Amino acid sequence: MKNDHEGGHSDLHVAFKITKLVLQAASVAAAFCIAKEIHRVHRSIEKKHEHGHRKLL
């Protein structure tokens, strides 16, 4: 009976470690997507800014 309890505890520990890794990977992926979106918006703003200067000249 003691071995079953220890095995269950070990399984739960492994499951928590896997969950932690999955959450960390999701956080990295989300940060990458946010950075990519910020870069895209920044590039769009720069293009509009450059386009505005051409109209003035």
C-alpha distance matrix in Angstrom:
0.0 3.8 5.4 5.2 6.5 8.8 9.9 10.9 12.6 14.4 15.4 16.8 18.6 20.2 21.2 22.9 24.6 25.9 27.1 28.9 30.6 31.7 33.1 34.9 36.4 37.5 39.1 41.0 42.2 43.3 45.2 46.9 48.0 49.3 51.2 52.6 53.8 55.4 57.2 58.5 59.8 61.4 63.1 64.3 65.8 67.5 69.0 70.3 71.7 73.4 74.8 76.2 78.1 79.7 81.1 82.7 84.4
3.8 0.0 3.8 5.5 5.2 6.2 8.6 10.0 10.7 12.3 14.2 15.4 16.5 18.4 20.0 21.2 22.7 24.4 25.7 27.0 28.9 30.3 31.6 33.1 34.8 36.1 37.4 39.3 40.7 41.9 43.5 45.2 46.6 47.8 49.5 51.1 52.4 53.8 55.6 57.0 58.3 59.7 61.5 62.9 64.2 65.9 67.6 68.9 70.1 71.8 73.4 74.7 76.4 78.2 79.6 81.2 82.8
5.4 3.8 0.0 3.8 5.4 5.0 5.9 8.5 9.7 10.3 12.0 14.0 15.0 16.3 18.0 19.8 20.9 22.3 24.0 25.5 26.9 28.3 30.0 31.4 32.8 34.3 35.8 37.4 38.7 40.2 41.8 43.3 44.7 46.2 47.8 49.2 50.7 52.2 53.8 55.2 56.7 58.1 59.7 61.2 62.7 64.1 65.7 67.3 68.5 70.1 71.6 73.1 74.8 76.4 77.9 79.6 81.1
5.2 5.5 3.8 0.0 3.8 5.5 5.0 6.1 8.6 9.8 10.4 12.1 14.1 15.2 16.2 18.2 19.9 20.9 22.2 24.1 25.7 26.7 28.3 30.1 31.4 32.6 34.3 36.1 37.2 38.5 40.4 41.9 43.0 44.5 46.4 47.7 48.9 50.6 52.3 53.5 54.9 56.6 58.2 59.4 61.0 62.6 64.1 65.5 66.9 68.6 69.9 71.4 73.2 74.8 76.2 78.0 79.6
6.5 5.2 5.4 3.8 0.0 3.8 5.4 5.1 6.2 8.6 9.8 10.6 12.3 14.3 15.2 16.5 18.4 20.0 20.9 22.5 24.5 25.7 26.8 28.6 30.3 31.4 32.8 34.8 36.1 37.1 38.8 40.7 41.8 43.0 44.9 46.5 47.6 49.1 50.9 52.3 53.5 55.0 56.8 58.1 59.5 61.2 62.8 64.1 65.4 67.2 68.6 69.9 71.7 73.4 74.8 76.4 78.2
8.8 6.2 5.0 5.5 3.8 0.0 3.8 5.4 5.0 6.1 8.6 9.8 10.4 12.3 14.1 15.3 16.5 18.4 19.8 21.0 22.7 24.3 25.6 27.0 28.7 30.1 31.4 33.1 34.6 35.9 37.4 39.1 40.6 41.8 43.4 45.0 46.4 47.8 49.5 51.0 52.4 53.7 55.4 56.9 58.3 59.8 61.5 63.0 64.1 65.8 67.3 68.8 70.4 72.1 73.7 75.2 76.8
9.9 8.6 5.9 5.0 5.4 3.8 0.0 3.8 5.4 5.0 6.1 8.5 9.7 10.5 12.2 14.2 15.3 16.4 18.2 19.8 21.1 22.4 24.2 25.7 27.0 28.4 30.1 31.6 32.9 34.4 36.1 37.5 38.9 40.4 42.0 43.4 44.8 46.4 48.0 49.3 50.8 52.3 53.9 55.3 56.9 58.4 59.9 61.4 62.7 64.3 65.7 67.3 69.0 70.5 72.1 73.8 75.3
10.9 10.0 8.5 6.1 5.1 5.4 3.8 0.0 3.8 5.4 5.0 6.1 8.5 9.8 10.4 12.2 14.2 15.2 16.2 18.2 20.0 20.9 22.3 24.2 25.6 26.7 28.3 30.2 31.3 32.5 34.4 36.0 37.1 38.5 40.4 41.8 43.0 44.6 46.4 47.6 48.9 50.6 52.2 53.5 55.0 56.7 58.2 59.5 60.9 62.6 63.9 65.4 67.3 68.8 70.2 71.9 73.6
12.6 10.7 9.7 8.6 6.2 5.0 5.4 3.8 0.0 3.8 5.4 5.1 6.1 8.7 9.8 10.5 12.4 14.3 15.2 16.4 18.5 19.9 20.9 22.5 24.4 25.6 26.8 28.7 30.2 31.3 32.8 34.7 36.0 37.1 38.9 40.6 41.8 43.1 44.9 46.4 47.7 49.1 50.9 52.3 53.6 55.2 56.9 58.3 59.4 61.2 62.7 64.1 65.8 67.5 69.0 70.5 72.2
14.4 12.3 10.3 9.8 8.6 6.1 5.0 5.4 3.8 0.0 3.8 5.4 5.0 6.2 8.6 9.9 10.6 12.4 14.2 15.3 16.7 18.4 19.9 21.1 22.7 24.3 25.7 27.2 28.7 30.2 31.6 33.2 34.7 36.1 37.6 39.1 40.6 42.0 43.6 45.1 46.6 47.9 49.5 51.1 52.5 53.9 55.6 57.2 58.3 59.9 61.5 63.0 64.6 66.2 67.8 69.4 70.9
15.4 14.2 12.0 10.4 9.8 8.6 6.1 5.0 5.4 3.8 0.0 3.8 5.4 5.1 6.1 8.6 9.9 10.5 12.2 14.2 15.4 16.4 18.3 19.9 21.1 22.4 24.2 25.8 26.9 28.4 30.2 31.6 32.8 34.4 36.2 37.4 38.8 40.5 42.0 43.3 44.9 46.4 47.9 49.3 50.9 52.4 53.9 55.4 56.8 58.3 59.7 61.3 63.1 64.6 66.1 67.8 69.4
16.8 15.4 14.0 12.1 10.6 9.8 8.5 6.1 5.1 5.4 3.8 0.0 3.8 5.4 5.0 6.2 8.6 9.8 10.4 12.2 14.3 15.2 16.3 18.3 19.9 20.8 22.3 24.3 25.5 26.6 28.4 30.2 31.3 32.5 34.4 35.9 37.1 38.6 40.4 41.7 43.0 44.6 46.3 47.6 49.0 50.7 52.3 53.6 54.9 56.7 58.0 59.5 61.3 62.9 64.3 66.0 67.7
18.6 16.5 15.0 14.1 12.3 10.4 9.7 8.5 6.1 5.0 5.4 3.8 0.0 3.8 5.4 5.2 6.3 8.7 9.8 10.6 12.5 14.3 15.3 16.6 18.5 20.0 21.0 22.8 24.4 25.6 27.0 28.8 30.3 31.5 33.0 34.7 36.1 37.4 39.1 40.7 42.0 43.3 45.1 46.6 47.9 49.4 51.2 52.6 53.7 55.4 57.0 58.4 60.0 61.7 63.3 64.8 66.4
20.2 18.4 16.3 15.2 14.3 12.3 10.5 9.8 8.7 6.2 5.1 5.4 3.8 0.0 3.8 5.4 5.0 6.2 8.5 9.8 10.6 12.3 14.2 15.3 16.5 18.3 19.9 21.2 22.6 24.2 25.7 27.1 28.6 30.2 31.6 33.0 34.6 36.1 37.6 39.0 40.7 42.0 43.5 45.1 46.6 48.0 49.6 51.2 52.4 53.9 55.4 57.1 58.6 60.2 61.8 63.5 64.9
21.2 20.0 18.0 16.2 15.2 14.1 12.2 10.4 9.8 8.6 6.1 5.0 5.4 3.8 0.0 3.8 5.4 5.1 6.1 8.5 9.9 10.5 12.2 14.2 15.3 16.4 18.2 20.0 21.0 22.3 24.2 25.7 26.8 28.3 30.2 31.4 32.7 34.4 36.1 37.3 38.8 40.4 41.9 43.2 44.8 46.4 47.9 49.3 50.7 52.3 53.7 55.2 57.0 58.5 60.0 61.8 63.3
22.9 21.2 19.8 18.2 16.5 15.3 14.2 12.2 10.5 9.9 8.6 6.2 5.2 5.4 3.8 0.0 3.8 5.4 5.0 6.1 8.6 9.8 10.4 12.2 14.2 15.1 16.3 18.3 19.8 20.7 22.3 24.3 25.5 26.6 28.4 30.1 31.3 32.6 34.4 35.9 37.1 38.6 40.4 41.8 43.1 44.7 46.4 47.7 48.9 50.7 52.2 53.6 55.3 57.0 58.5 60.0 61.7
24.6 22.7 20.9 19.9 18.4 16.5 15.3 14.2 12.4 10.6 9.9 8.6 6.3 5.0 5.4 3.8 0.0 3.8 5.4 5.1 6.3 8.7 9.9 10.6 12.4 14.2 15.3 16.6 18.4 19.9 21.1 22.7 24.4 25.7 27.0 28.7 30.3 31.5 33.0 34.7 36.2 37.4 39.0 40.7 42.1 43.4 45.2 46.8 47.8 49.4 51.0 52.5 54.1 55.7 57.4 58.9 60.4
25.9 24.4 22.3 20.9 20.0 18.4 16.4 15.2 14.3 12.4 10.5 9.8 8.7 6.2 5.1 5.4 3.8 0.0 3.8 5.4 5.1 6.2 8.6 9.8 10.6 12.3 14.2 15.4 16.5 18.2 19.9 21.1 22.5 24.3 25.8 27.0 28.6 30.2 31.6 33.0 34.6 36.1 37.5 39.0 40.6 42.0 43.5 45.2 46.5 47.9 49.4 51.1 52.7 54.1 55.8 57.5 59.0
27.1 25.7 24.0 22.2 20.9 19.8 18.2 16.2 15.2 14.2 12.2 10.4 9.8 8.5 6.1 5.0 5.4 3.8 0.0 3.8 5.4 5.1 6.1 8.6 9.8 10.5 12.2 14.3 15.2 16.3 18.2 19.9 20.9 22.3 24.2 25.6 26.7 28.4 30.1 31.4 32.7 34.3 36.0 37.3 38.8 40.4 41.9 43.3 44.7 46.4 47.7 49.2 51.0 52.6 54.0 55.7 57.4
28.9 27.0 25.5 24.1 22.5 21.0 19.8 18.2 16.4 15.3 14.2 12.2 10.6 9.8 8.5 6.1 5.1 5.4 3.8 0.0 3.8 5.5 5.2 6.2 8.6 9.8 10.5 12.4 14.2 15.2 16.5 18.4 19.9 20.9 22.5 24.3 25.7 26.8 28.6 30.2 31.5 32.7 34.6 36.1 37.3 38.8 40.6 42.1 43.1 44.8 46.5 47.8 49.4 51.2 52.7 54.2 55.8
30.6 28.9 26.9 25.7 24.5 22.7 21.1 20.0 18.5 16.7 15.4 14.3 12.5 10.6 9.9 8.6 6.3 5.1 5.4 3.8 0.0 3.8 5.4 5.0 6.1 8.5 9.8 10.6 12.3 14.1 15.3 16.5 18.4 19.9 21.1 22.5 24.3 25.7 27.0 28.6 30.3 31.4 32.9 34.7 36.2 37.4 39.1 40.8 41.9 43.3 45.0 46.6 48.1 49.6 51.4 53.0 54.4
31.7 30.3 28.3 26.7 25.7 24.3 22.4 20.9 19.9 18.4 16.4 15.2 14.3 12.3 10.5 9.8 8.7 6.2 5.1 5.5 3.8 0.0 3.8 5.4 5.1 6.1 8.6 9.9 10.5 12.2 14.2 15.3 16.4 18.2 19.9 21.0 22.4 24.2 25.7 26.9 28.6 30.1 31.5 32.9 34.6 36.1 37.5 39.1 40.5 41.9 43.3 45.0 46.7 48.1 49.7 51.5 53.0
33.1 31.6 30.0 28.3 26.8 25.6 24.2 22.3 20.9 19.9 18.3 16.3 15.3 14.2 12.2 10.4 9.9 8.6 6.1 5.2 5.4 3.8 0.0 3.8 5.4 5.0 6.1 8.7 9.8 10.3 12.2 14.1 15.2 16.3 18.2 19.8 20.8 22.3 24.2 25.5 26.8 28.3 30.1 31.4 32.7 34.4 36.0 37.4 38.6 40.4 41.8 43.2 45.0 46.6 48.1 49.7 51.4
34.9 33.1 31.4 30.1 28.6 27.0 25.7 24.2 22.5 21.1 19.9 18.3 16.6 15.3 14.2 12.2 10.6 9.8 8.6 6.2 5.0 5.4 3.8 0.0 3.8 5.4 5.0 6.3 8.6 9.8 10.5 12.4 14.3 15.3 16.5 18.4 20.0 21.0 22.5 24.4 25.8 26.8 28.6 30.3 31.5 32.9 34.7 36.3 37.2 38.8 40.6 42.0 43.5 45.2 46.9 48.4 49.8
36.4 34.8 32.8 31.4 30.3 28.7 27.0 25.6 24.4 22.7 21.1 19.9 18.5 16.5 15.3 14.2 12.4 10.6 9.8 8.6 6.1 5.1 5.4 3.8 0.0 3.8 5.4 5.1 6.2 8.6 9.9 10.6 12.4 14.2 15.4 16.5 18.4 20.0 21.1 22.6 24.4 25.7 27.0 28.7 30.3 31.6 33.1 34.8 36.1 37.4 39.0 40.7 42.2 43.7 45.4 47.1 48.5
37.5 36.1 34.3 32.6 31.4 30.1 28.4 26.7 25.6 24.3 22.4 20.8 20.0 18.3 16.4 15.1 14.2 12.3 10.5 9.8 8.5 6.1 5.0 5.4 3.8 0.0 3.8 5.5 5.0 6.0 8.5 9.8 10.5 12.2 14.1 15.2 16.4 18.2 19.8 20.9 22.5 24.1 25.6 26.9 28.5 30.1 31.5 33.0 34.4 36.0 37.3 38.9 40.7 42.2 43.7 45.4 47.0
39.1 37.4 35.8 34.3 32.8 31.4 30.1 28.3 26.8 25.7 24.2 22.3 21.0 19.9 18.2 16.3 15.3 14.2 12.2 10.5 9.8 8.6 6.1 5.0 5.4 3.8 0.0 3.8 5.4 5.1 6.1 8.6 9.9 10.5 12.2 14.1 15.3 16.4 18.2 19.9 21.0 22.3 24.2 25.7 26.9 28.4 30.2 31.6 32.7 34.4 36.0 37.4 39.0 40.7 42.3 43.8 45.4
41.0 39.3 37.4 36.1 34.8 33.1 31.6 30.2 28.7 27.2 25.8 24.3 22.8 21.2 20.0 18.3 16.6 15.4 14.3 12.4 10.6 9.9 8.7 6.3 5.1 5.5 3.8 0.0 3.8 5.4 5.1 6.2 8.7 9.9 10.5 12.2 14.2 15.3 16.4 18.3 20.0 20.9 22.4 24.3 25.7 26.8 28.6 30.4 31.3 32.8 34.5 36.1 37.5 39.1 40.9 42.4 43.8
42.2 40.7 38.7 37.2 36.1 34.6 32.9 31.3 30.2 28.7 26.9 25.5 24.4 22.6 21.0 19.8 18.4 16.5 15.2 14.2 12.3 10.5 9.8 8.6 6.2 5.0 5.4 3.8 0.0 3.8 5.5 5.1 6.2 8.6 9.9 10.5 12.3 14.3 15.3 16.5 18.4 19.9 21.1 22.6 24.4 25.7 27.0 28.8 30.2 31.5 32.9 34.7 36.4 37.7 39.4 41.2 42.6
43.3 41.9 40.2 38.5 37.1 35.9 34.4 32.5 31.3 30.2 28.4 26.6 25.6 24.2 22.3 20.7 19.9 18.2 16.3 15.2 14.1 12.2 10.3 9.8 8.6 6.0 5.1 5.4 3.8 0.0 3.8 5.4 5.1 6.1 8.6 9.8 10.5 12.2 14.2 15.3 16.5 18.2 19.9 21.0 22.5 24.3 25.7 27.1 28.4 30.2 31.5 33.0 34.8 36.4 37.8 39.5 41.2
45.2 43.5 41.8 40.4 38.8 37.4 36.1 34.4 32.8 31.6 30.2 28.4 27.0 25.7 24.2 22.3 21.1 19.9 18.2 16.5 15.3 14.2 12.2 10.5 9.9 8.5 6.1 5.1 5.5 3.8 0.0 3.8 5.5 5.1 6.1 8.5 9.9 10.5 12.2 14.2 15.3 16.3 18.2 19.9 21.0 22.4 24.3 25.8 26.7 28.4 30.1 31.5 33.0 34.8 36.4 37.8 39.4
46.9 45.2 43.3 41.9 40.7 39.1 37.5 36.0 34.7 33.2 31.6 30.2 28.8 27.1 25.7 24.3 22.7 21.1 19.9 18.4 16.5 15.3 14.1 12.4 10.6 9.8 8.6 6.2 5.1 5.4 3.8 0.0 3.8 5.5 5.1 6.1 8.6 9.9 10.5 12.3 14.3 15.2 16.4 18.4 20.0 21.0 22.6 24.5 25.6 26.8 28.5 30.3 31.7 33.1 34.9 36.6 37.9
48.0 46.6 44.7 43.0 41.8 40.6 38.9 37.1 36.0 34.7 32.8 31.3 30.3 28.6 26.8 25.5 24.4 22.5 20.9 19.9 18.4 16.4 15.2 14.3 12.4 10.5 9.9 8.7 6.2 5.1 5.5 3.8 0.0 3.8 5.5 5.0 6.1 8.6 9.8 10.5 12.3 14.1 15.3 16.5 18.4 19.9 21.1 22.7 24.2 25.7 26.9 28.7 30.5 31.8 33.3 35.2 36.7
49.3 47.8 46.2 44.5 43.0 41.8 40.4 38.5 37.1 36.1 34.4 32.5 31.5 30.2 28.3 26.6 25.7 24.3 22.3 20.9 19.9 18.2 16.3 15.3 14.2 12.2 10.5 9.9 8.6 6.1 5.1 5.5 3.8 0.0 3.8 5.4 5.1 6.1 8.5 9.8 10.6 12.1 14.1 15.3 16.5 18.3 20.0 21.1 22.4 24.2 25.6 27.0 28.8 30.5 31.8 33.4 35.2
51.2 49.5 47.8 46.4 44.9 43.4 42.0 40.4 38.9 37.6 36.2 34.4 33.0 31.6 30.2 28.4 27.0 25.8 24.2 22.5 21.1 19.9 18.2 16.5 15.4 14.1 12.2 10.5 9.9 8.6 6.1 5.1 5.5 3.8 0.0 3.8 5.4 5.1 6.1 8.6 9.9 10.4 12.2 14.2 15.3 16.4 18.3 20.0 20.8 22.3 24.2 25.7 27.0 28.7 30.5 31.9 33.4
52.6 51.1 49.2 47.7 46.5 45.0 43.4 41.8 40.6 39.1 37.4 35.9 34.7 33.0 31.4 30.1 28.7 27.0 25.6 24.3 22.5 21.0 19.8 18.4 16.5 15.2 14.1 12.2 10.5 9.8 8.5 6.1 5.0 5.4 3.8 0.0 3.8 5.5 5.1 6.2 8.7 9.9 10.5 12.4 14.3 15.3 16.6 18.5 19.9 21.0 22.5 24.4 25.9 27.2 29.0 30.8 32.1
53.8 52.4 50.7 48.9 47.6 46.4 44.8 43.0 41.8 40.6 38.8 37.1 36.1 34.6 32.7 31.3 30.3 28.6 26.7 25.7 24.3 22.4 20.8 20.0 18.4 16.4 15.3 14.2 12.3 10.5 9.9 8.6 6.1 5.1 5.4 3.8 0.0 3.8 5.4 5.0 6.2 8.5 9.8 10.5 12.3 14.2 15.3 16.6 18.3 19.9 21.0 22.6 24.6 26.0 27.3 29.2 30.8
55.4 53.8 52.2 50.6 49.1 47.8 46.4 44.6 43.1 42.0 40.5 38.6 37.4 36.1 34.4 32.6 31.5 30.2 28.4 26.8 25.7 24.2 22.3 21.0 20.0 18.2 16.4 15.3 14.3 12.2 10.5 9.9 8.6 6.1 5.1 5.5 3.8 0.0 3.8 5.4 5.2 6.0 8.5 9.8 10.5 12.2 14.2 15.4 16.3 18.2 19.8 21.0 22.7 24.5 26.0 27.4 29.1
57.2 55.6 53.8 52.3 50.9 49.5 48.0 46.4 44.9 43.6 42.0 40.4 39.1 37.6 36.1 34.4 33.0 31.6 30.1 28.6 27.0 25.7 24.2 22.5 21.1 19.8 18.2 16.4 15.3 14.2 12.2 10.5 9.8 8.5 6.1 5.1 5.4 3.8 0.0 3.8 5.5 5.0 6.1 8.5 9.9 10.5 12.3 14.3 15.1 16.3 18.2 19.9 21.2 22.7 24.6 26.1 27.4
58.5 57.0 55.2 53.5 52.3 51.0 49.3 47.6 46.4 45.1 43.3 41.7 40.7 39.0 37.3 35.9 34.7 33.0 31.4 30.2 28.6 26.9 25.5 24.4 22.6 20.9 19.9 18.3 16.5 15.3 14.2 12.3 10.5 9.8 8.6 6.2 5.0 5.4 3.8 0.0 3.8 5.4 5.1 6.2 8.7 9.9 10.6 12.4 14.2 15.3 16.4 18.4 20.2 21.3 22.9 24.9 26.3
59.8 58.3 56.7 54.9 53.5 52.4 50.8 48.9 47.7 46.6 44.9 43.0 42.0 40.7 38.8 37.1 36.2 34.6 32.7 31.5 30.3 28.6 26.8 25.8 24.4 22.5 21.0 20.0 18.4 16.5 15.3 14.3 12.3 10.6 9.9 8.7 6.2 5.2 5.5 3.8 0.0 3.8 5.4 5.0 6.2 8.6 9.9 10.6 12.2 14.2 15.2 16.5 18.6 20.2 21.3 23.1 24.9
61.4 59.7 58.1 56.6 55.0 53.7 52.3 50.6 49.1 47.9 46.4 44.6 43.3 42.0 40.4 38.6 37.4 36.1 34.3 32.7 31.4 30.1 28.3 26.8 25.7 24.1 22.3 20.9 19.9 18.2 16.3 15.2 14.1 12.1 10.4 9.9 8.5 6.0 5.0 5.4 3.8 0.0 3.8 5.4 5.1 6.2 8.7 10.0 10.4 12.3 14.1 15.3 16.7 18.6 20.2 21.5 23.1
63.1 61.5 59.7 58.2 56.8 55.4 53.9 52.2 50.9 49.5 47.9 46.3 45.1 43.5 41.9 40.4 39.0 37.5 36.0 34.6 32.9 31.5 30.1 28.6 27.0 25.6 24.2 22.4 21.1 19.9 18.2 16.4 15.3 14.1 12.2 10.5 9.8 8.5 6.1 5.1 5.4 3.8 0.0 3.8 5.4 5.1 6.2 8.7 9.7 10.5 12.2 14.2 15.5 16.7 18.6 20.4 21.5
64.3 62.9 61.2 59.4 58.1 56.9 55.3 53.5 52.3 51.1 49.3 47.6 46.6 45.1 43.2 41.8 40.7 39.0 37.3 36.1 34.7 32.9 31.4 30.3 28.7 26.9 25.7 24.3 22.6 21.0 19.9 18.4 16.5 15.3 14.2 12.4 10.5 9.8 8.5 6.2 5.0 5.4 3.8 0.0 3.8 5.4 5.1 6.3 8.6 9.9 10.5 12.3 14.5 15.5 16.8 18.9 20.5
65.8 64.2 62.7 61.0 59.5 58.3 56.9 55.0 53.6 52.5 50.9 49.0 47.9 46.6 44.8 43.1 42.1 40.6 38.8 37.3 36.2 34.6 32.7 31.5 30.3 28.5 26.9 25.7 24.4 22.5 21.0 20.0 18.4 16.5 15.3 14.3 12.3 10.5 9.9 8.7 6.2 5.1 5.4 3.8 0.0 3.8 5.4 5.1 6.1 8.6 9.8 10.5 12.5 14.4 15.5 17.0 18.9
67.5 65.9 64.1 62.6 61.2 59.8 58.4 56.7 55.2 53.9 52.4 50.7 49.4 48.0 46.4 44.7 43.4 42.0 40.4 38.8 37.4 36.1 34.4 32.9 31.6 30.1 28.4 26.8 25.7 24.3 22.4 21.0 19.9 18.3 16.4 15.3 14.2 12.2 10.5 9.9 8.6 6.2 5.1 5.4 3.8 0.0 3.8 5.4 4.9 6.1 8.4 9.8 10.7 12.5 14.4 15.7 17.0
69.0 67.6 65.7 64.1 62.8 61.5 59.9 58.2 56.9 55.6 53.9 52.3 51.2 49.6 47.9 46.4 45.2 43.5 41.9 40.6 39.1 37.5 36.0 34.7 33.1 31.5 30.2 28.6 27.0 25.7 24.3 22.6 21.1 20.0 18.3 16.6 15.3 14.2 12.3 10.6 9.9 8.7 6.2 5.1 5.4 3.8 0.0 3.8 5.4 5.1 6.0 8.5 10.0 10.7 12.5 14.6 15.7
70.3 68.9 67.3 65.5 64.1 63.0 61.4 59.5 58.3 57.2 55.4 53.6 52.6 51.2 49.3 47.7 46.8 45.2 43.3 42.1 40.8 39.1 37.4 36.3 34.8 33.0 31.6 30.4 28.8 27.1 25.8 24.5 22.7 21.1 20.0 18.5 16.6 15.4 14.3 12.4 10.6 10.0 8.7 6.3 5.1 5.4 3.8 0.0 3.8 5.5 5.0 6.1 8.7 10.0 10.7 12.7 14.7
71.7 70.1 68.5 66.9 65.4 64.1 62.7 60.9 59.4 58.3 56.8 54.9 53.7 52.4 50.7 48.9 47.8 46.5 44.7 43.1 41.9 40.5 38.6 37.2 36.1 34.4 32.7 31.3 30.2 28.4 26.7 25.6 24.2 22.4 20.8 19.9 18.3 16.3 15.1 14.2 12.2 10.4 9.7 8.6 6.1 4.9 5.4 3.8 0.0 3.8 5.4 5.1 6.5 9.0 10.2 11.1 13.0
73.4 71.8 70.1 68.6 67.2 65.8 64.3 62.6 61.2 59.9 58.3 56.7 55.4 53.9 52.3 50.7 49.4 47.9 46.4 44.8 43.3 41.9 40.4 38.8 37.4 36.0 34.4 32.8 31.5 30.2 28.4 26.8 25.7 24.2 22.3 21.0 19.9 18.2 16.3 15.3 14.2 12.3 10.5 9.9 8.6 6.1 5.1 5.5 3.8 0.0 3.8 5.4 5.2 6.5 8.9 10.2 11.1
74.8 73.4 71.6 69.9 68.6 67.3 65.7 63.9 62.7 61.5 59.7 58.0 57.0 55.4 53.7 52.2 51.0 49.4 47.7 46.5 45.0 43.3 41.8 40.6 39.0 37.3 36.0 34.5 32.9 31.5 30.1 28.5 26.9 25.6 24.2 22.5 21.0 19.8 18.2 16.4 15.2 14.1 12.2 10.5 9.8 8.4 6.0 5.0 5.4 3.8 0.0 3.8 5.5 5.3 6.6 9.1 10.3
76.2 74.7 73.1 71.4 69.9 68.8 67.3 65.4 64.1 63.0 61.3 59.5 58.4 57.1 55.2 53.6 52.5 51.1 49.2 47.8 46.6 45.0 43.2 42.0 40.7 38.9 37.4 36.1 34.7 33.0 31.5 30.3 28.7 27.0 25.7 24.4 22.6 21.0 19.9 18.4 16.5 15.3 14.2 12.3 10.5 9.8 8.5 6.1 5.1 5.4 3.8 0.0 3.8 5.5 5.3 6.7 9.1
78.1 76.4 74.8 73.2 71.7 70.4 69.0 67.3 65.8 64.6 63.1 61.3 60.0 58.6 57.0 55.3 54.1 52.7 51.0 49.4 48.1 46.7 45.0 43.5 42.2 40.7 39.0 37.5 36.4 34.8 33.0 31.7 30.5 28.8 27.0 25.9 24.6 22.7 21.2 20.2 18.6 16.7 15.5 14.5 12.5 10.7 10.0 8.7 6.5 5.2 5.5 3.8 0.0 3.8 5.4 5.2 6.6
79.7 78.2 76.4 74.8 73.4 72.1 70.5 68.8 67.5 66.2 64.6 62.9 61.7 60.2 58.5 57.0 55.7 54.1 52.6 51.2 49.6 48.1 46.6 45.2 43.7 42.2 40.7 39.1 37.7 36.4 34.8 33.1 31.8 30.5 28.7 27.2 26.0 24.5 22.7 21.3 20.2 18.6 16.7 15.5 14.4 12.5 10.7 10.0 9.0 6.5 5.3 5.5 3.8 0.0 3.8 5.4 5.2
81.1 79.6 77.9 76.2 74.8 73.7 72.1 70.2 69.0 67.8 66.1 64.3 63.3 61.8 60.0 58.5 57.4 55.8 54.0 52.7 51.4 49.7 48.1 46.9 45.4 43.7 42.3 40.9 39.4 37.8 36.4 34.9 33.3 31.8 30.5 29.0 27.3 26.0 24.6 22.9 21.3 20.2 18.6 16.8 15.5 14.4 12.5 10.7 10.2 8.9 6.6 5.3 5.4 3.8 0.0 3.8 5.5
82.7 81.2 79.6 78.0 76.4 75.2 73.8 71.9 70.5 69.4 67.8 66.0 64.8 63.5 61.8 60.0 58.9 57.5 55.7 54.2 53.0 51.5 49.7 48.4 47.1 45.4 43.8 42.4 41.2 39.5 37.8 36.6 35.2 33.4 31.9 30.8 29.2 27.4 26.1 24.9 23.1 21.5 20.4 18.9 17.0 15.7 14.6 12.7 11.1 10.2 9.1 6.7 5.2 5.4 3.8 0.0 3.8
84.4 82.8 81.1 79.6 78.2 76.8 75.3 73.6 72.2 70.9 69.4 67.7 66.4 64.9 63.3 61.7 60.4 59.0 57.4 55.8 54.4 53.0 51.4 49.8 48.5 47.0 45.4 43.8 42.6 41.2 39.4 37.9 36.7 35.2 33.4 32.1 30.8 29.1 27.4 26.3 24.9 23.1 21.5 20.5 18.9 17.0 15.7 14.7 13.0 11.1 10.3 9.1 6.6 5.2 5.5 3.8 0.0
